[in-house]
């Protein structure tokens, strides 16, 4: 039996533009995926067994499914199918959740990517030889799972699966991450954008190679327009972050996680904001 422990890191979206609504019902987006230090912990054990494959999933959060609906189960299923694993194995996955569930931080997708990475290692899959198949497998699990295999700042387009690494994109600030214990339905957020099918909406994110505060209007999250109308708490958090001294604040994904950048050379604003939101029993993390 082989057992390993892995950290599965979260991401934030720095700018998220909805470019068009597709005929298949999905949307084309442009965004910058940026990895942060917040992470879940995954324990995976793999051992041969007889008769049939078994996948056991446990989690410290009762509301995370432990059956086929769990994205980590889907990762195992997709890997065994695409890489034609014929022998039978018992796979046990324990997830210790620290990333807010459904918060726009990609926690589930990151967990699935961690499982996929370990399966690739265990079955000695040649990454160079099978890179395309690995990425296609990741995409079949979820649109942003391929990013979590790369885990570097990336420009993403299409459904988020077409990525270009941005080697010069770095955030020279402390990042404060806040979730007010709200869940925003991604499906609802897309449905309420009011986009015309076939119409192309302009975006300059494709031109971005680095983060520039003087051009922060480029890093707008289009979901804020509709999400803030229903969840005014999130707009209040954004406004308060700026009041507390943040140089930039935005929502990640379709919410409900907010984040802000604070200057590293003076921690008093960061620490004051951290205490302010912690006292309100929000989830708060410094990256």
N, C-alpha and C positions, 0 to 999 in steps of 0.2 A: 504493500500500500504506500502511496505517496501522498503526503499532506503538506500544504503550503498556506501561508498567510500573505495576502496582498492588500495594498491600499488602492482604492478606486477613487480618483480625484474628481471634483466638480469642475464645472466651467461657468463662465458668465458670457453673455452676448454683449459685445460692445458695438452698439448700433444694430438694428434689425429692421430691414426694409422689406416690405411685402411688394414684390415687383409685379406679379400678375397672378390671376386665378386660372388654373389649368382646366382643360376639358375633363380630366379624370377626377376632378374634385379637389385635388391637392393644390398647393400654392407654391409658386417660385419665390424664393427669398434671397436676400443678400445679407450676410452678417459676418461679424468677426468673432470666432470662438477663441476664448482666452482661458487657459487652465488656472485654477486657484488651489490653495493649499488645503482647503476643506475636503475631507475624504471619508468614505465608508471603509470598513474593514471586512475583508472577505476571507474565509477559511474554506479551502477546497481539499477534499480527499478523493482519490481515485484508486480503485482496486478491481482486479478482474473478478468476474462472477459467472455463474452458469445460467443458462436458459434465456434470460432477457435483461435488457438495461433497466436500471433503477436510478432515479434521481430524487434525492431527499433535500428539501430546502427548509431551513429554519431561519428565523429573523427575530431581532429584539423588539420589533414593532408589530403588534398584533394585526394591524390593518394591511400589512404587506402580504400578498397571497403566497402560499407555499405549494401551490399546484401548478398546472400547465399555464396558468395565467401569468406566472412570474416570468419576467423577461430573461432571467438567468436560465430557467428551464428551456425557453425558446432558443437561447444561445447553444445549449448542449444539443438540442434537437437539430438545429441548423448545421452545426459542425459535423455531427455523426452522419447526417444525410449527404452533405456536400463533399466530405472527404472519405466517404464510403467505408466507415469503420464497421467491420463485420463482427468482431468479437464483442462479448458482453461485458459491461462494466457497471459497478456500483459507484455512483458519484454523490457525495454529500457536500452540500454548500451551506455554510452558515454566514448570514449577512448581519453585520453590526452597523445599523444605520445611524449616521451622523448628519448626512446631507438631508435637508427637509424634503419630504416626499411630495412630488408634484409641484415643486417650487420654481421650475424654470432653470434648474441648475444641472440637469442631466444625470441625476443620481442613479436612476435605474439603468440608463444606457451605459454609464460608466461601470456599474457592477457587471453588466453583461459582457462588456469588453474585457474586464479582468478575468472572467471565466473563460472567455475565448482565448485570451493570451495563455492561460495555464494549459488549456487543452492542446494548443499549438505546441507548447513546450513538451508536454507529456508524451504526445504522439510523434514528436520529432519531425514536425512539418517544416520543410525547407521554405523559409520566408521569402527569399529572393525568387525561388522557382514558382511559388504559389501566391505571390503577392496579390495578383488580381482576384484570384478565387477567395483569398482571405477577406479582401475588402468587399467583395460581392456578398460573402456570407455575413459580414458585419452589417451591410446595408439591408439584407433581408430580415435582420432582427429589429432594426430601427434606424431612422434617417440619420441620427447623429452618432450612432455607435462607431462608424469609421473614424470620426474625430478622436474618440477616446482610445483608439489604437495608436494614433499619431501623437497626441498630447503635447502639441506645440501650437503657438498662436497661428490660426489659419483663417483665410478668407473662405467662406462657404457660400455656395449658391445652389440653384436647383431647389430640391427639397432640403438642402443643407448638406447633401452627400458629396457634392463636387467641391473639392477643397484644394487650396493652394497655400502652402506654408509661407508665413510672413516672417522671415528671419530677423528683420529689423524692428518688428512690432513688440515693444516692451512697455509696460506700465511702470514708470519710476515713482509710484506712489504706494502708500499703504492702502489696502482695499478693505473697506468695512462692508460686511454682508449682513443683511437684515431680512428676516421673514416674520411677519406679524401673525403667524399661525393661521394663515388663510390659504385656501386652495382655489386657483382659477382654472376652469376647464379650458384646455387649449382648443377643443372643438368649438366651444361657445365663443371664444375670442375670435377665431377665424370667421365664424358665421356672422359675427356682428361688425366686421370691418367694412361691409358694404361695398366691396370691390365689384367692378363691372367685368364679367368674363371676357377674356381676350384683350382687355386694355392693358397697356404697359405703363407702369408707374416708374418715374425716374428715380435713380439712386446713384450716388457718387462713391459708394463704399468700395467699388471695384478699383478705384484709383488709389486707395489708402495703402501706404506701406509702413506708416508709423503713427503713433498717437500724438496729436497736436492739439493742445488746449485752445489755441486760437481758431481751430476749425471744428470745435465741439458740436456745432450744428449739424455736422455730417453724421454724428453718432446717435441719431434719434432712433428710438424704438417705436415703430408704428403701432404696436399693441397698446401703448400708453393711452392713446386717444380714446379707445373704447373701454379699456379696463379701468381707467381712473374714473370714468363716469359711473360705473357700478360699484367700484371699491374705492371710495374717496379716501379711505385710510392710507392707501398706497401713495396717493398724491400728497397727502399730509406728511408722510414719511420723507418723500423726496424733497419737499419744501423745507422740512426741518433739518435734513442733512446739509442743505446749502446754508441754512441759518447757523448751523453748528460749525461751519468753516470748511465744508467739503468744496473742492475745486470742480467736481463733476459728480453727477448722480444720475442713475438710470435704473430701469427695470430689466431683469434678465428673462429672456424668453417671453412667454405670455404671462409671467408672474407666478406666484405673488412675491417673489424675492426681489428686494431692492438692493442696490450696492452704491458705494460712493468712494471717490478717491480723496485721500488726505495727504498733505505734504509730509514727507518722512523726517524733515529736519525740525519739526515742532510737533511733539506728540500730544500736546495738551488738548488740541481740538479733537483729535481722534479719540483720546481717552474719555473726554467729556461726552462725545456722541455715543461712545460705547456704553457708558454708564446710563445715559439718558434713556436709551432703548432697552437696556437690560432691566431697568427699574419698571418698565412696562410689560415685563415678562415676554418680550419678543425673543426669537432666536437671533443671536448676534455672534458674529465670528470675524476675526481680523486675519487677513491673508497678506 
